[in-house]
Amino acid sequence: MWRNAAIDYSEGSVESPPAPRPSVLVVEDEANIRELVCLHLGLEHLECVQADSGSTALALARSRRFDLIVLDLMLPGLDGVTVCRAIRRESLNADAPILMLTARREESDKVVGLDSGADDYLTKPFGVRELMARVRALLRRGRQRVEPDSIEPLIYKHIRVEPARRRVTVGGTPVELTSQEFQLLQVLLSHPGIVFSREALLQKVWKGATFVTVRSVDTLVKRLRKKMEADPADPSVILTVWGSGYKAADV
Ligand code: CA
């Protein structure tokens, strides 16, 4: 991992001291919101790199790694969803946590519905405390680190999971997954036939984040099935084990 502390992409960036500290890319065209976010990140001793457009953000995401990306949905030119997908698809930050900012509840739904690859979202106007709670939770969870022994592609029936590139294909067709969906799929497919309780999956996918409940596991499974299963209502890959949890069907 390399850093370039000297880069300052827009006026108002918080200056980086030589000591390494977590770095956050903040993408927002409204300067007052961008600077407010950066002010509070700075107070938490986080390095803040600002981008005021999607194309600047993408260029930055391709050139260096960040510990977190705060990405506004409404941007001139490339919108947040497009930027998010591009970061996930082809950048050094394919596995970095992404917090999406949206202006309205309907947009939040859109972010989730489109499954752009964001890990969490926050609806504007948001309180600084809520923002920082999300930021801390995402930083604590960190990158969806790849286990050294799971770098090799995982082949399960017609599904191919490439942990190193964070890529999944179903019958040869690429499927876009969020970090959490990817993590869940990887856990289940690595151990076909083994039943995981919701609590175990919570621990493995959310790494002890405080704002999630076992219901989140059900929601995530539902979303994953929509993307992976020929018939999500009658799954053949991710099976429910009543009273216990979930498992990948035996191969
Ligand atoms: Ca905006």
Boltz pocket constraint, residues with backbone or C-beta under 6 A from the ligand:
constraints:
  - pocket:
      binder: B
      contacts: [[A, 28], [A, 29], [A, 30], [A, 72], [A, 73], [A, 74], [A, 75]]
      max_distance: 6.0
